[in-house]
Amino acid sequence: MNQQPDEIEDDGRVICDMNVSGMPWHQDRNSQAIVSPRKDSRLRGDPITKRELRRYTWYAILAGLVVVAIFSIVWILFTLFATQVWFR
């Protein structure tokens, strides 16, 4: 009743295409050459200036300080709640 075929035949259909752009093995549909990561990085655009680098660094530090401030405020409020209301 539960007979399995002796051999599985490959019918050539693609179930999941693993040719994803950005991967080192990616092949363009028009050409069969593998895209080099080094060649791709040169085509990305102009390099970042020192002013932009300073601005991005400052905003990253500022975002980190905001996160630390929020966690600190929540911790202080929890401590006040626990000592003034919860443990009374």
C-alpha positions in Angstrom: 0.0 0.0 0.0 2.6 2.5 1.0 4.9 2.0 -1.9 7.7 4.5 -2.4 9.4 5.1 -5.7 12.8 3.6 -6.0 14.3 6.7 -7.4 13.3 10.4 -7.1 13.5 12.2 -10.4 14.5 15.9 -10.6 12.0 17.7 -12.8 13.9 20.9 -12.9 11.4 23.1 -11.0 12.8 25.7 -8.5 11.1 25.4 -5.1 13.1 28.2 -3.4 15.4 30.5 -5.4 18.7 30.9 -3.4 20.1 33.5 -5.8 19.8 36.4 -3.4 21.4 39.8 -4.3 24.1 40.8 -1.9 25.4 37.2 -1.3 28.8 36.3 -2.7 27.4 33.6 -4.9 24.7 35.9 -6.5 24.5 35.6 -10.3 22.8 38.3 -12.3 20.1 37.0 -14.6 21.7 38.7 -17.6 25.3 37.5 -16.9 26.6 34.4 -15.3 29.5 36.1 -13.5 29.7 36.1 -9.7 29.5 39.6 -8.3 32.6 40.6 -6.3 32.0 42.3 -3.0 35.0 44.6 -3.6 33.6 45.8 -6.9 30.1 46.3 -5.3 31.6 48.4 -2.5 33.2 50.9 -4.9 29.8 51.5 -6.6 28.0 52.6 -3.4 28.6 56.3 -3.7 30.7 59.1 -2.3 32.7 58.5 0.9 31.4 60.1 4.1 32.9 63.5 5.0 34.5 64.3 8.4 31.6 66.6 9.3 29.0 63.9 8.5 31.1 61.4 10.5 31.1 63.7 13.6 27.4 64.4 13.2 26.6 60.6 13.0 28.8 59.9 16.0 27.2 62.7 18.0 23.7 61.5 17.2 24.7 57.9 18.1 26.1 59.0 21.5 23.0 61.1 22.1 20.7 58.2 21.3 22.6 56.0 23.7 22.4 58.7 26.4 18.6 59.0 25.9 18.2 55.2 26.3 20.4 55.3 29.5 18.3 58.2 30.8 15.1 56.3 30.2 16.3 53.2 31.9 17.6 55.3 34.9 14.3 57.1 35.3 12.4 53.9 35.2 14.7 52.3 37.7 14.4 55.3 40.1 10.6 55.3 39.8 10.5 51.6 40.5 12.7 52.0 43.5 10.6 54.8 44.9 7.4 52.8 44.2 8.9 49.7 45.9 10.1 51.5 49.0 7.2 54.0 49.5 4.1 51.9 48.4 4.9 48.2 47.9 6.9 47.4 51.1 4.7 49.5 53.5 
